[in-house]
């Protein structure tokens, strides 16, 4: 039970840090109304920040890890 709180807290911290990093560039993009400068990396970072802030980052990472494990185990058989 305590590990779930720790994971959610760490996910939230990661979300806030990433949001703090991408926020200045994001504000410039939306105030100038120019989405051409938006990069794929910024989109991925925003999604990770959103998952972290909402508390779904640990669950998403576990889901990705399980999917990779399942793909690797089926590929080796």
N, C-alpha and C positions, 0 to 999 in steps of 0.2 A: 504494500500500500504506500509506504513512504517513497519507494523508488518511482512510483507514478508521479508524485508531487515534484520530486526532484527533476525528473525528465521534462515535465511540463514547464517547470520554472526555467530550466536551461533552454528549452525550446523558445520560451518567451524572450529570454535575454538575447538569444541569437536573432530572433525576429526584430527586436528593437535596435540591435546593433546594425543589422543589414539595412533596416529602414533609415536609420540615421546616416548611413553611408550614401544611399541612393537618393535621399530626399532632396538635396540641393540641385542635383541634375534634373530630377523629376519636376521640380518647381519651374525650372527654366524651360523645360520641354512644354509644359502645359500653359505657361504664361505667354510663350511665343507662339503657341498653337502650331508647332512644327514637330510632327511625329516622325519625320524622316531621320532625325538624329537618334531616335530610340534604337538601342541595340538589343540583340537576342540575350546577351548577358544580363542586361538590366531587367528584362522581362522575367527571366529565371530568378534573379535575386528578389524581385518584387513578389513573385509567387512564394518563394521560401520565406520571405518576411511575413507575408500574409498568413501562411500556415503556422509560423511561429507565434504570431500575435493571437491567433485564434485557438491555439493549443493543439493543433493537429499535426505539427511537425514530427513529434516522436512516432505517432501512428503511421504517418506517411513514410518515414524512413524505415520502419519495421516492415511495412508492406512492400517497399522496394527491395529490401534485403531478402524477404521471403520469396518474392517473384524471381529474383536472380538465383537464389538457391534452387528453386524448383526447375528453372530453365537449365541450370548446369547439371542437375542430377538427371534430368531427362535426356540431355544431350550426350551424356557419358554412357548411357545404357545401350 
